[in-house]
Amino acid sequence: MKIINFIFIFIISFSGLFPLIAEESEDIQSLTKEREDILRYGIDSEVIALINTLEDEEDVNLADIIAEVYDNSLNSSVLDAAVNYFIKIEYSDAYESAENRIKNWEDIDYSTLTSSLRYISTFYRDDTETLILPLVDHDSKILASSALTALGKCGTEKSADTLLDYLDDDDYPEELKPTIIKSLGEMKSEKAIYILLDILEDVDEEKSWRWNACEALGKIADKETLPVITKALQDNDTYLRAYAVKALTAFDDESVEDTLIQSLRDSFWRVRVSAAEALGERESKKSVDILIYKAKKDPENNVKLAAVDALGKIGGQTSMDFLRDLYKKNTTPQSIRTKAAEIIIENDINDSIDFITTVLAEEWEKDNSAVLGYTCKFLSKAEHGRLESLFEQMLNHKDVAVKIYGIRGISLNKFTSLKERIEELTKEGVNSAVRKAALSALEEL
């Protein structure tokens, strides 16, 4: 009897350890396998979160599985997340699924149709325009607006005729007409030029009409409209001035560059942002000095960020030296510093590794350093032979995210000499997220 009681007490005493032991010995799947299982069997909220993560990482490896999810899911939020992902990675193989939903639009909810329209208009085919046109006159203004926007991406002058008729139709919803104007510009309709000019020049016209007409004329970029757009830079409507600056981007006229540089002095910050963005798109070497000034001295942080981004697009020794200096100085505002890091890693990694190594050394022991975290994140997407030692160093950092970025960088660059180091991170006792990332990396190495 005493023996039985002793056994019973022994079992009770140690039964609480069993879950811990089971948990510790649980077989950890690779991150890739775990992600596959979530996509195939997870609840909708898990699937959405994972697709968003894959979009951020620009991970194309699970695209076919996400296409299966897209084909079968009934959750509009899942479908919307999938479309965002497909567009980001330029995946066109889910076209038929989106097309079938639009063909059967009477049985599909509007949010699903809206995301389907975004998809087929991004990867459009010869018959896409004909498929979309009937929805422009739908009773649902949300769906009709989505159809108009989709036509802007894939429509031709055939659609332009229909849209111009609706623009002149008093019975067509007024709130949709700014979208019509914008879509006419997106499809670069020459038939719409004179109507758009009339709208832009009419100071009594609805503001949103004038804004969109100005933007549309910029998309069309007919040289005869340049004087009217330039004149809009003197308008009292500050937002119209911002739209006018943006519209000038596509014009090749030599005078435009000087106009954009002068617009960096406008009192309205949105105009200055638009001017910096336009100069970056034009890769304006002439504007480097003033953009450097704006990046350092402008009172609005949004303008500073736009100037930094523009300098990255313009490139050249002066621009990159300045961006490296911004990144290196710990007195640089965090948002500007991390933006500079992103640019030099993406555009000039070869000449920036020494600067990056110095910054990482300074930030290494700091708790929750955003500069360290973002730098490691950007590096994990870069390919360069000299990054091997930096990635190995990341494996030793106490922060889980930094370790994972190091693992991803090693996997991307196929640094097989570090395979044993990665194998060490798959052992029991290592953080489970790190183990999963290491197992996935080993599959690639």
N, C-alpha and C positions, 0 to 999 in steps of 0.2 A: 504493500500500500504506500509506504514511504517512498519507494522507488518510483511508483507511478506519479505521486505528487511532485517529486523532484523533476521528473521529465516534463510534467505539465507546466511547472513554474519556469523551467528552462526555456520551453517553447514560447511562453508568454513574454518572458523577459527579452528574448532576442527577436521576436517576430517583428518588432518595430524597425529592426535593421534591414530586414529583407527588401523593402522598397528601395532603400539607399543602395544596397548591393546591386539590385537589379538595374537601378538607374545608372550606376557607375559602369556596369558591364554592358550597357545597352549598345548595340551596334550603331555607330554613327554613320549615316549616309553621306556621300559627297554632296556638296552644295548643289551641284547640277542635278543629281538624282532627286534630292529633296524638292527642288524647284519643279522638276517634271511631275512629281507626285502631287504637289499642290495644284498645279495647273489642271491635272487630270481628275483629281478627287477632292480638292479643297472646297471650302465654302466660298461664296461669291466675294465676300469682303477680303478674304485671303488672296484670292485670284487677282482682284483689282490691285491690291497693294503690291503684289509681286510683278504684275505687268508694268506698273508705274516705275518700279525699281529697275526692271530690265530696260525700260525706255530711257531712264536716266543714265544707265550704264552703256546704252547702245549695244546691248548684247543680242547678237543675231542668231545664236545657237539654238534657241528654243522657238524660233519664229513659226516653224511648221506645226508645233504643238499648239501654239497660241492660235494659229489658223483653224485648228480643229475645235478649239474652244469657241472661236468666233462663229464657226459654222453651226454649232449646236446650242449655244447658250441662249436663254430667254431673258436674261437680265440686261437691260439697256445700258446700265453703268459699266458692266463687263465689256459689252460691245464697244462702247465709247472709248474705254481704256485701250482696247485692242486696236482700234482705228488710230488713236494717237501714236501707239507703238509702231504700227505698220508704216505710218507716214514718216515717223522719225528715222526708221531704218530703211525706208524705201522698199518695202515689201509689197509686191503687186499680186501675189498669187491667191489672194482672198477675194478677187474681183467678182467672181461668179456668185459668191454668197451674198455680197452687198447688192449685186444686180438683181438677184432673185427677190430680195426683200423689197426693193423698190418696185419691181414688176407686180408684186402682190401687196401694194401699199395700203389697200383698203383693210387688210387684216393685221397691219403692223402699227405699233404705237409710234407717235410722232418723234420721240427722242431717238428711237432706233433708226427711223428713216433719216433723221438729220445727220447722224454719224455715218450712215450708209452713203448719203449724198456727198459728204466730205471725202469719203474714200474713193468713190468712182470718179469724182471730178479731179482728184489728184492723179489717178492712174487711168485716165480716160481713154476710151477707144472710139472707133468711128461712129458708133451708134449711141454713145453716151449722151450727147446733146439731145437727141430725139427722146431718149428715156426720161430726161429731166424736165423738158419743156412743159408737159401737162401739169406739173406740180406748182408751177409759178402762179397759177390762178386758184390754188387750193383755198378752201375756207379758213383753214388754220393759218394765221399770219406767221406763226413761228416756222411752220413747214414751208410756206411760200417764200419767206425770207431766206431760208436755207437753200431752197432751189435756185433763187436768184443769185446767191453767193456762189453756188456750184457752177452755174452757167458762166459766171465771170471767169472761172478757171478754164473751162473747156468749150465755151460757146464760140460761134462764128457770126458772121454778118446775118446769117439766117435767124439766129436768136436775137440779134440786135434789132431787127425789124419788129419782132414781137415786143421787145422791151420798150422800144420807142413809142409803140402804140399804147402800151400801158401807161407810160409816162404822161402821155397826152390825154388819157382817159379819166374823166372826172369821177367815174364810178369805181376806179381802182383805188384801194386803200392808200391814203396820203402818206401814212407812216412807213410804207414800203418803198416809196419813190426815191428816198436817198440811197437805198440799197440798189435800186435799178441804176441810178447814176453811177454808183461805184462799180457795178458789174460791167457797165458799158466801157468804163475805163480799163478794167481788168482784161476784157477781151479785145482791147485796142480798136474799138469800132470807129472807123473814119466817118461813117455816116452820122455819128453822134456829135462830131466836133462843133458844128455851129450852134446846136442846141445847148451844148455845155458852155460854150463861150457866152451865150446870151444869159445863162443862169449865173455865171461867175460875175459878169459885169453889172448885173442888176442889184444895186445896193439895197433895194427894198425886198429882195427875195429872202425866203427863209434861210437862216444861217447855215443849217446843216446841209441844205441843197448847195449853197455856194462852196462850203468846205469840200464836199464830195465831188463837185464839178471841177474844182481846182486840182484835186488829187487825180481825178480821172484824166484830165488833160495832160497831167504830168506822165501818166502811164502811156498815153497815146504818143506823146512827145513829137507832135507835128510842129515844125519850126515856126510856122505862121502864128502859133498861139503863144510863143515865148514873150512877146511884149505885154500881152494881157496878164500873164502869170506874174511877170516881173512887177507890173504896176500894182498887183495885189499886195506886194511887200510894203506898200505905203498905206494900206487900209488900217482904219482904226480898230478893226476886229483882230485882236491879238491871235486868236486861234486860226483865222484865215491866213495870217502872215506865216504861221508855222506850217500850214498846209502848202502854202506857196513855195516856201523853202524846200520842203520835201519834194514838191513837184518838179523843181529845177534839176533834180539829180540826174535824170535820164537825158538831158539835153547836152549835146557835144559842143555847143557854142562856146567860144573862148571867154566871152564876157561873163558866163555863168559862174565860173570859178571865183572871180573877183566879187561877184554879188554874194555868193555863199560866205566868203571870208568876211565881208562886211556884216553879214547877218549874225555873225558870232558876237557882235556888239549890241544886238537888239536888247531892249530892256526886259522883254518877256523871256523867261528861261526856256519855255518850250521851243521858241524860235531858235535859241542857241543850241539846244539839243538837236533839233532837226538839221541845223546847219553843220554841226559836227558829224552827224551820221552821214549826211550827204557828201561831205568832203572825204570821209573815210571810204565810202562806196566808190568815189571817183579816184581814190588813191592819189590825192592832191599833194604833191611834194611841196608846192608853194605855200601850203597852209601849216606846215609842221611847226614853225616857230610860234604862231598864235595859238595853235592847239596845245603846245607845251605850256604856254602861259595860262590857258584856260584850265588845264589839268592841275596846275599848281594854285591858281589864284581865284578862279571863279567862285562866287559866293554860294552857288547851288551845287550840291553833291551830284545830282543827276547830270549836270553839264560836265563836271569833272570826269565822271564815269564814261560819258559819251566821247569826250576828248581822248581819254586813254584808249578806248576801243578803236577810235578812228586812227590813232597813231599806230596801233597794232596792224590795222589793215593797210596803212600806207607803207609801213616798214622802212627799211633803210637804216644806216648806222646811227644817225642822230636820234631817230625815234626809239630804236631798240636800246641804245645806251641810256636814254632817259627812263624808259620803262624798267630796265634792270635797276637803275638807281632808286626809283620809287619802291620797287620790291625790296630792296636791300635795307632801306631806312626804316627803323622801328617807329619813327615819328609819323610815317605815312598812315593816314586813316585806313582802318582794316579793310573796308570795302574796296578802296582803291588799290591797296596792296595785294589783295587776293586776285583782283581783276588783272593786275600787271603780271602776277605769277601765271595765271591761265594763259595769257598771251605769249609770254616769252617761252613757256614750255611747249605750247602748240606751234609757234611760228619760228622760234630761234633756239631750240634746245641745245644745239651743238655749242654755241657760244655762251650759253647761260648756265651750264652745269656747275662751273666753279662758284658763281654767285649763289646758286641754289644750295650747294653744299655748305656754304658759309652761313646762309640764313637758317638752314636746318640745324646746324650746330648751335646757333644762338637760341633757337626755339625748343630744342630737344627736351630740356628738363622742365619746361613750363607746363603747368597743368592746364588742360583744355585750351591749348593754343590753336586758334582758328587758322592762323597762317600756316602752322605745321600741318594741320589736318587737310586743308585745301591743297597745299602744295603736294602732299603725298597722293591725294586723290587725283590731281591732274597728272602727276608723274606716272600713276598706274596705267594711264591710257597712252603713254608715250613709248616710242620704240627707238632705242639708241644703245649701242654697245657699251657706252661708258656709264650706264645707269646701274650696272650689275651690283657694284659695291653699295650704292645707295639703297637698293632694294634689300640687300642682305642686312644692312643696318636697320631697316624698318622692321625686320623680323624680330629684332631684339627689343623693340620699344614696348613699354608697359601698356600702351593704349591698344585696345583690340582693333579698332578701325585702322590704325596705322599698320599693324601687322598684316591685316587683310589686304590693304593697298599694296604692301610689299609683295605678298603672294601673287596678287593679280599681275603686277608688273613683271615678276619673274616668269609667270605663265605666258603672258603676251609676248615677251621677248625670247621665249624658249631658252632661258638660261639653265641648261641642263646640268651645269657644274654645281648648281645649288639644289639639286634634287634631293640629296641626303638631308639638307637643312629643312626642306619642305616635309620630308618623311617624318622627321622628329616632331613636327607639329601635328601629326595625326595620332599621336599616342594618347592614351588615357591620362586625364589630369589636365590636359590642355583645354582652354575655352572651346566650347562646342562649335561656336561660329567660326573660330579659327580652324578647327579640325575639318569642318565641312569645306571651307575654302581651300585648305591644303589638299584634301582628297580630290577636289575638282581640278586643282592645278596639276596634280600627279597624272590625271587622265590625259591632260594636254601635253605633259612633258614626256 
